[in-house]
Amino acid sequence: LLGVDKNTDEVAVKTAYKKLSLIVHPDKLNSSDEHAKRTAQTVFAKLAMAKEVLCDPEKKKQYDEGTVSHMG
């Protein structure tokens, strides 16, 4: 989702998150289309969750092992 390698460090994860979040942030959307707004909110939430999981060593380990699916 963030477009980073499995072994990417926290700095690269945060950089990728920031770059993508500026693009898909719901407040940046210039549309009155409610479906588009909901989609942007969903994508933004998934990006935030991906960053949270990949920046937390324990959550990342669980995700890598397949024992938890935070980024569903």
N, CA, C and O atoms as CSV, one atom per row, in Angstrom:
chain,resi,resn,atom,element,x,y,z
A,1,LEU,N,N,0.826,-1.195,0.000
A,1,LEU,CA,C,0.000,0.000,0.000
A,1,LEU,C,C,0.871,1.260,0.000
A,1,LEU,O,O,0.601,2.213,-0.731
A,2,LEU,N,N,1.904,1.251,0.818
A,2,LEU,CA,C,2.805,2.402,0.865
A,2,LEU,C,C,3.872,2.342,-0.221
A,2,LEU,O,O,4.562,3.329,-0.477
A,3,GLY,N,N,4.004,1.194,-0.851
A,3,GLY,CA,C,4.987,1.052,-1.919
A,3,GLY,C,C,6.417,0.955,-1.418
A,3,GLY,O,O,7.351,1.376,-2.100
A,4,VAL,N,N,6.588,0.398,-0.220
A,4,VAL,CA,C,7.932,0.245,0.335
A,4,VAL,C,C,8.308,-1.227,0.400
A,4,VAL,O,O,7.443,-2.102,0.448
A,5,ASP,N,N,9.601,-1.484,0.401
A,5,ASP,CA,C,10.130,-2.834,0.505
A,5,ASP,C,C,9.885,-3.389,1.904
A,5,ASP,O,O,9.756,-2.626,2.862
A,6,LYS,N,N,9.822,-4.700,2.024
A,6,LYS,CA,C,9.574,-5.358,3.313
A,6,LYS,C,C,10.607,-4.963,4.368
A,6,LYS,O,O,10.276,-4.885,5.551
A,7,ASN,N,N,11.828,-4.718,3.967
A,7,ASN,CA,C,12.902,-4.400,4.907
A,7,ASN,C,C,13.167,-2.897,5.029
A,7,ASN,O,O,14.203,-2.496,5.558
A,8,THR,N,N,12.261,-2.082,4.555
A,8,THR,CA,C,12.433,-0.631,4.608
A,8,THR,C,C,12.441,-0.148,6.050
A,8,THR,O,O,11.710,-0.666,6.895
A,9,ASP,N,N,13.275,0.851,6.323
A,9,ASP,CA,C,13.349,1.381,7.681
A,9,ASP,C,C,12.198,2.355,7.960
A,9,ASP,O,O,11.456,2.747,7.061
A,10,GLU,N,N,12.080,2.727,9.234
A,10,GLU,CA,C,10.981,3.576,9.689
A,10,GLU,C,C,10.965,4.941,9.000
A,10,GLU,O,O,9.896,5.474,8.703
A,11,VAL,N,N,12.127,5.498,8.750
A,11,VAL,CA,C,12.202,6.807,8.093
A,11,VAL,C,C,11.601,6.732,6.690
A,11,VAL,O,O,10.838,7.613,6.293
A,12,ALA,N,N,11.939,5.690,5.944
A,12,ALA,CA,C,11.405,5.534,4.585
A,12,ALA,C,C,9.897,5.287,4.612
A,12,ALA,O,O,9.174,5.762,3.737
A,13,VAL,N,N,9.424,4.546,5.616
A,13,VAL,CA,C,7.983,4.297,5.755
A,13,VAL,C,C,7.260,5.625,5.994
A,13,VAL,O,O,6.244,5.910,5.361
A,14,LYS,N,N,7.793,6.427,6.911
A,14,LYS,CA,C,7.159,7.708,7.215
A,14,LYS,C,C,7.198,8.650,6.017
A,14,LYS,O,O,6.249,9.400,5.788
A,15,THR,N,N,8.278,8.618,5.259
A,15,THR,CA,C,8.390,9.450,4.067
A,15,THR,C,C,7.356,9.040,3.023
A,15,THR,O,O,6.686,9.891,2.436
A,16,ALA,N,N,7.230,7.736,2.795
A,16,ALA,CA,C,6.241,7.231,1.834
A,16,ALA,C,C,4.830,7.578,2.283
A,16,ALA,O,O,3.994,7.976,1.471
A,17,TYR,N,N,4.564,7.426,3.581
A,17,TYR,CA,C,3.243,7.757,4.123
A,17,TYR,C,C,2.925,9.238,3.886
A,17,TYR,O,O,1.841,9.583,3.416
A,18,LYS,N,N,3.873,10.093,4.214
A,18,LYS,CA,C,3.640,11.532,4.071
A,18,LYS,C,C,3.354,11.904,2.619
A,18,LYS,O,O,2.437,12.672,2.330
A,19,LYS,N,N,4.150,11.350,1.716
A,19,LYS,CA,C,3.978,11.635,0.289
A,19,LYS,C,C,2.588,11.202,-0.195
A,19,LYS,O,O,1.894,11.963,-0.870
A,20,LEU,N,N,2.197,9.992,0.151
A,20,LEU,CA,C,0.900,9.478,-0.297
A,20,LEU,C,C,-0.274,10.141,0.413
A,20,LEU,O,O,-1.314,10.391,-0.196
A,21,SER,N,N,-0.105,10.424,1.699
A,21,SER,CA,C,-1.217,11.015,2.447
A,21,SER,C,C,-1.542,12.416,1.938
A,21,SER,O,O,-2.697,12.840,1.989
A,22,LEU,N,N,-0.538,13.135,1.450
A,22,LEU,CA,C,-0.805,14.454,0.880
A,22,LEU,C,C,-1.627,14.354,-0.401
A,22,LEU,O,O,-2.370,15.272,-0.745
A,23,ILE,N,N,-1.489,13.246,-1.091
A,23,ILE,CA,C,-2.227,13.043,-2.343
A,23,ILE,C,C,-3.663,12.609,-2.076
A,23,ILE,O,O,-4.591,13.109,-2.712
A,24,VAL,N,N,-3.852,11.674,-1.130
A,24,VAL,CA,C,-5.177,11.072,-0.937
A,24,VAL,C,C,-5.949,11.626,0.248
A,24,VAL,O,O,-7.045,11.147,0.536
A,25,HIS,N,N,-5.413,12.618,0.941
A,25,HIS,CA,C,-6.107,13.157,2.104
A,25,HIS,C,C,-7.492,13.652,1.690
A,25,HIS,O,O,-7.617,14.396,0.717
A,26,PRO,N,N,-8.529,13.245,2.419
A,26,PRO,CA,C,-9.901,13.637,2.052
A,26,PRO,C,C,-10.109,15.146,1.953
A,26,PRO,O,O,-10.918,15.603,1.146
A,27,ASP,N,N,-9.396,15.917,2.754
A,27,ASP,CA,C,-9.545,17.377,2.697
A,27,ASP,C,C,-8.943,17.978,1.426
A,27,ASP,O,O,-9.271,19.108,1.064
A,28,LYS,N,N,-8.078,17.244,0.755
A,28,LYS,CA,C,-7.458,17.719,-0.485
A,28,LYS,C,C,-8.334,17.439,-1.704
A,28,LYS,O,O,-8.086,17.960,-2.791
A,29,LEU,N,N,-9.354,16.617,-1.513
A,29,LEU,CA,C,-10.214,16.211,-2.616
A,29,LEU,C,C,-11.143,17.356,-3.015
A,29,LEU,O,O,-11.919,17.854,-2.200
A,30,ASN,N,N,-11.054,17.759,-4.260
A,30,ASN,CA,C,-11.913,18.820,-4.780
A,30,ASN,C,C,-13.097,18.198,-5.505
A,30,ASN,O,O,-13.197,18.257,-6.731
A,31,SER,N,N,-13.990,17.601,-4.725
A,31,SER,CA,C,-15.129,16.941,-5.329
A,31,SER,C,C,-16.319,17.004,-4.383
A,31,SER,O,O,-16.169,16.956,-3.162
A,32,SER,N,N,-17.484,17.109,-4.964
A,32,SER,CA,C,-18.705,17.060,-4.156
A,32,SER,C,C,-19.277,15.642,-4.165
A,32,SER,O,O,-20.318,15.387,-3.560
A,33,ASP,N,N,-18.603,14.727,-4.846
A,33,ASP,CA,C,-19.032,13.335,-4.948
A,33,ASP,C,C,-18.807,12.619,-3.610
A,33,ASP,O,O,-17.668,12.427,-3.184
A,34,GLU,N,N,-19.891,12.234,-2.963
A,34,GLU,CA,C,-19.799,11.584,-1.650
A,34,GLU,C,C,-19.081,10.243,-1.717
A,34,GLU,O,O,-18.365,9.879,-0.784
A,35,HIS,N,N,-19.261,9.509,-2.800
A,35,HIS,CA,C,-18.569,8.223,-2.953
A,35,HIS,C,C,-17.060,8.443,-3.022
A,35,HIS,O,O,-16.294,7.702,-2.407
A,36,ALA,N,N,-16.642,9.444,-3.758
A,36,ALA,CA,C,-15.212,9.757,-3.872
A,36,ALA,C,C,-14.645,10.168,-2.517
A,36,ALA,O,O,-13.522,9.796,-2.178
A,37,LYS,N,N,-15.407,10.926,-1.746
A,37,LYS,CA,C,-14.958,11.345,-0.419
A,37,LYS,C,C,-14.809,10.142,0.516
A,37,LYS,O,O,-13.827,10.038,1.250
A,38,ARG,N,N,-15.784,9.243,0.484
A,38,ARG,CA,C,-15.712,8.039,1.332
A,38,ARG,C,C,-14.528,7.168,0.925
A,38,ARG,O,O,-13.838,6.611,1.779
A,39,THR,N,N,-14.298,7.054,-0.375
A,39,THR,CA,C,-13.169,6.266,-0.861
A,39,THR,C,C,-11.850,6.882,-0.388
A,39,THR,O,O,-10.953,6.165,0.056
A,40,ALA,N,N,-11.735,8.190,-0.480
A,40,ALA,CA,C,-10.524,8.877,-0.020
A,40,ALA,C,C,-10.328,8.669,1.481
A,40,ALA,O,O,-9.202,8.464,1.933
A,41,GLN,N,N,-11.400,8.721,2.248
A,41,GLN,CA,C,-11.308,8.495,3.693
A,41,GLN,C,C,-10.828,7.078,3.993
A,41,GLN,O,O,-10.007,6.871,4.887
A,42,THR,N,N,-11.341,6.109,3.246
A,42,THR,CA,C,-10.951,4.712,3.445
A,42,THR,C,C,-9.477,4.505,3.112
A,42,THR,O,O,-8.743,3.882,3.878
A,43,VAL,N,N,-9.053,5.027,1.977
A,43,VAL,CA,C,-7.651,4.888,1.568
A,43,VAL,C,C,-6.733,5.588,2.566
A,43,VAL,O,O,-5.692,5.046,2.938
A,44,PHE,N,N,-7.112,6.780,2.998
A,44,PHE,CA,C,-6.302,7.524,3.969
A,44,PHE,C,C,-6.182,6.743,5.280
A,44,PHE,O,O,-5.102,6.679,5.867
A,45,ALA,N,N,-7.281,6.154,5.735
A,45,ALA,CA,C,-7.260,5.360,6.972
A,45,ALA,C,C,-6.357,4.138,6.819
A,45,ALA,O,O,-5.637,3.783,7.751
A,46,LYS,N,N,-6.389,3.498,5.664
A,46,LYS,CA,C,-5.531,2.335,5.423
A,46,LYS,C,C,-4.056,2.731,5.393
A,46,LYS,O,O,-3.205,1.999,5.897
A,47,LEU,N,N,-3.755,3.881,4.807
A,47,LEU,CA,C,-2.379,4.368,4.807
A,47,LEU,C,C,-1.893,4.613,6.238
A,47,LEU,O,O,-0.771,4.252,6.594
A,48,ALA,N,N,-2.745,5.225,7.045
A,48,ALA,CA,C,-2.380,5.513,8.437
A,48,ALA,C,C,-2.144,4.220,9.206
A,48,ALA,O,O,-1.206,4.128,9.999
A,49,MET,N,N,-2.990,3.224,8.974
A,49,MET,CA,C,-2.831,1.938,9.658
A,49,MET,C,C,-1.552,1.242,9.192
A,49,MET,O,O,-0.835,0.653,10.000
A,50,ALA,N,N,-1.272,1.308,7.907
A,50,ALA,CA,C,-0.046,0.694,7.386
A,50,ALA,C,C,1.179,1.326,8.022
A,50,ALA,O,O,2.110,0.624,8.417
A,51,LYS,N,N,1.183,2.650,8.121
A,51,LYS,CA,C,2.310,3.347,8.760
A,51,LYS,C,C,2.432,2.931,10.216
A,51,LYS,O,O,3.533,2.677,10.705
A,52,GLU,N,N,1.313,2.862,10.902
A,52,GLU,CA,C,1.325,2.477,12.321
A,52,GLU,C,C,1.925,1.088,12.507
A,52,GLU,O,O,2.758,0.878,13.389
A,53,VAL,N,N,1.504,0.153,11.685
A,53,VAL,CA,C,1.993,-1.226,11.798
A,53,VAL,C,C,3.471,-1.309,11.428
A,53,VAL,O,O,4.252,-1.939,12.142
A,54,LEU,N,N,3.857,-0.688,10.336
A,54,LEU,CA,C,5.237,-0.805,9.872
A,54,LEU,C,C,6.241,-0.031,10.720
A,54,LEU,O,O,7.438,-0.314,10.671
A,55,CYS,N,N,5.771,0.933,11.491
A,55,CYS,CA,C,6.675,1.708,12.347
A,55,CYS,C,C,6.758,1.163,13.767
A,55,CYS,O,O,7.572,1.628,14.565
A,56,ASP,N,N,5.926,0.185,14.085
A,56,ASP,CA,C,5.960,-0.436,15.410
A,56,ASP,C,C,6.583,-1.824,15.258
A,56,ASP,O,O,5.982,-2.705,14.643
A,57,PRO,N,N,7.779,-2.028,15.809
A,57,PRO,CA,C,8.484,-3.299,15.599
A,57,PRO,C,C,7.666,-4.540,15.970
A,57,PRO,O,O,7.731,-5.547,15.266
A,58,GLU,N,N,6.908,-4.485,17.048
A,58,GLU,CA,C,6.122,-5.651,17.463
A,58,GLU,C,C,4.962,-5.905,16.500
A,58,GLU,O,O,4.713,-7.048,16.116
A,59,LYS,N,N,4.260,-4.855,16.113
A,59,LYS,CA,C,3.152,-5.011,15.165
A,59,LYS,C,C,3.668,-5.484,13.810
A,59,LYS,O,O,3.042,-6.321,13.159
A,60,LYS,N,N,4.820,-4.942,13.385
A,60,LYS,CA,C,5.407,-5.350,12.109
A,60,LYS,C,C,5.784,-6.824,12.144
A,60,LYS,O,O,5.550,-7.551,11.178
A,61,LYS,N,N,6.360,-7.263,13.245
A,61,LYS,CA,C,6.736,-8.672,13.386
A,61,LYS,C,C,5.497,-9.567,13.285
A,61,LYS,O,O,5.508,-10.577,12.581
A,62,GLN,N,N,4.435,-9.186,13.992
A,62,GLN,CA,C,3.195,-9.961,13.934
A,62,GLN,C,C,2.622,-9.975,12.523
A,62,GLN,O,O,2.162,-11.014,12.049
A,63,TYR,N,N,2.646,-8.831,11.851
A,63,TYR,CA,C,2.133,-8.762,10.497
A,63,TYR,C,C,2.963,-9.628,9.558
A,63,TYR,O,O,2.415,-10.368,8.742
A,64,ASP,N,N,4.296,-9.534,9.676
A,64,ASP,CA,C,5.190,-10.327,8.829
A,64,ASP,C,C,4.985,-11.820,9.039
A,64,ASP,O,O,5.094,-12.605,8.096
A,65,GLU,N,N,4.686,-12.215,10.278
A,65,GLU,CA,C,4.464,-13.615,10.597
A,65,GLU,C,C,3.069,-14.086,10.202
A,65,GLU,O,O,2.784,-15.284,10.202
A,66,GLY,N,N,2.207,-13.135,9.867
A,66,GLY,CA,C,0.845,-13.485,9.484
A,66,GLY,C,C,-0.062,-13.782,10.661
A,66,GLY,O,O,-1.132,-14.364,10.489
A,67,THR,N,N,0.359,-13.384,11.868
A,67,THR,CA,C,-0.438,-13.682,13.052
A,67,THR,C,C,-1.463,-12.601,13.351
A,67,THR,O,O,-2.321,-12.777,14.217
A,68,VAL,N,N,-1.378,-11.481,12.639
A,68,VAL,CA,C,-2.366,-10.413,12.807
A,68,VAL,C,C,-2.496,-9.694,11.465
A,68,VAL,O,O,-1.522,-9.541,10.728
A,69,SER,N,N,-3.707,-9.261,11.170
A,69,SER,CA,C,-3.938,-8.575,9.896
A,69,SER,C,C,-4.430,-7.159,10.160
A,69,SER,O,O,-5.624,-6.890,10.030
A,70,HIS,N,N,-3.534,-6.249,10.527
A,70,HIS,CA,C,-3.893,-4.866,10.811
A,70,HIS,C,C,-4.211,-4.073,9.554
A,70,HIS,O,O,-4.988,-3.119,9.598
A,71,MET,N,N,-3.622,-4.458,8.449
A,71,MET,CA,C,-3.749,-3.621,7.256
A,71,MET,C,C,-4.820,-4.137,6.301
A,71,MET,O,O,-4.820,-3.781,5.123
A,72,GLY,N,N,-5.715,-4.958,6.788
A,72,GLY,CA,C,-6.764,-5.577,6.038
A,72,GLY,C,C,-7.462,-4.792,5.071
A,72,GLY,O,O,-8.370,-5.293,4.408
